[in-house]
Amino acid sequence: MTTTTPWDDWDHILKIDPDKDLPEGVTYGDLCATGTDAIEIGGTMGVTEEKMAAVIEACAEHDVPLYQEPSSPEVVLEDDALEGYLIPTVFNAGSPFWITGAHKEWVRIDDDYDWDRTTTEAYIVMNPEADVATYTEADCDLDADDVAAYATVAERMFGQEIVYLEYSGTLGDEGIVRAAAEATDDATLFYGGGIHDYDSAYSMAQYADVVVVGDLAHDEGVEAVRATVEGASDA
Ligand code: 1GP
């Protein structure tokens, strides 16, 4: 049975890192109004509860679904403005902490876990230079067959609704994104990393169901993000 999920209809996610500033003159409201289908709030380093709360509050008044993507249990916030929690689990992590360890801690300390609003994202981390790769000790030495196999394991063995091909900070290999797309059937394929304009968004969205744009919002601002929304929806 195929279930309907919110991300079935998405083309584009804007990921806001609470630890990074916005360009001068740009507000969170401006970013919410770029046409993106959802906002994910999360980052790998330096995220605190206070910084997370400030971004949630600033985005809450705008009409775009808001998800928290916590990197550790300490920064999880309960907030009615959130549609839910997208929880990374890194399939190619070198440390089991990033596969199930952090998750175990979260469940252990939270007596009132919000299961209805929680979905995991099966990350495959691909850029060895990225913080997320060093942090999780990810094995990024993967070819298209390896990535396709991870995507299949995520979907078929572990029942993951979301497979997230993560090139954070660099544009990925189209052939590998395509292999991941061909390997996934029911799961929604998120692609993130290095998307900086219409063409890069279009090229990855030809294969990925959803493209995730991160640093561009912090480095360039609204018009650049809007161009990626157009590229993703035209593909
Ligand atoms: C990061 O996949 C996202 O988690 C987006 O990557 O910052 O390179 O756009 P960029």
Boltz pocket constraint, residues with backbone or C-beta under 6 A from the ligand:
constraints:
  - pocket:
      binder: B
      contacts: [[A, 15], [A, 165], [A, 166], [A, 167], [A, 168], [A, 169], [A, 170], [A, 191], [A, 192], [A, 193], [A, 194], [A, 195], [A, 212], [A, 213], [A, 214], [A, 215], [A, 216]]
      max_distance: 6.0
